[in-house]
C-alpha cells in the first residue's frame, strides 16, 4: 500500500553496524528509501552498504560517534549531502553493561550506558530538529529504539533497563515539544530478540525457562519488527506521535 511507502525517503540510522540497525537499513532500502548508515567504524558497515547498493538500493556508510557532538553534526550534514533533507531519523545505537546490578555496577559503566542509550538520542534529536526548523518546511520523523526492558526486566539489567525507561519518557516529551515544528517522535520497543545486547541471556542455561514466560512461546526475529517499523517510518503513522509500539510476543502482559 502506498500509505506505508518509504520510497525516496531519506532515512538516517545510528548504530547500523549490527543488530536492529543493520536489519532496518536493508529493509528500508529494499522498500525504496535512501539510507545513511552510521557507525564509529565505517569498515563494519561497508559490507552492508555494498550489499544494498549491489541489490539496486541506495545506501551510504558514514562515520558516527553518537557521544561526540562534532561527529553527530558531521553525520547529519553528510547524510543530507548524500540523500537530501533527512525525512526519518532512527535512534538505534545502544549498549549494555553486562549482568550488573545497581550494587555491582561502577560509575564508568553507568555513564557509558546512559550516554549512549539516553543522552545520544536526545542530542541526535535536538540537532535533527534544529535542521528541520532551519529549512522551514517538510517536518520530520524520529524513531527511538527502546526496549521491553523499559516495562519489564530481570535482575542484572541495570542500568540498561533504566536507560530504556528514560528513553520511553523522553520520547513522549520530545513528541510534545517537537509537534510545533511538525516533527513526530515515536518509539519502537522490541521484546527479546537475539542481538549482541541480548545474547548472554538468550544463549544461557536460563534461556528455555525464560522463553516459556513469553505468551507466544518464542523469541522474536528481526523480521517481526518489519511491519511496526514500516508503520512508524511511513506516512501511515502521520497522526501518531509520542507513541511506543511494543513488539514482544505478549511478554509485557504475561506472568511475572
Secondary structure, DSSP 8 states (H G I E B T S, - for coil): -GGG--TT-EEEESSTTSHHHHHHHHHHHHTT-EEEEEES-THHHHHHHHHHHHTT-EEEEEE--TT-HHHHHHHHHHHHHHHSS-SEEEE------SSB-TTT--HHHHHHHHIIIIIHHHHHHHHHHHHHHHH-SS-EEEEEE--GGGT---TTBTTHHHHHHHHHHHHHHHHHHHGGGTEEEEEEEE-SB-STTTHHHHTSTTHHHHHTTSTTSS-B-GGGGHHHHHHHHSGGGTT--S-EEEESTTGGGS--
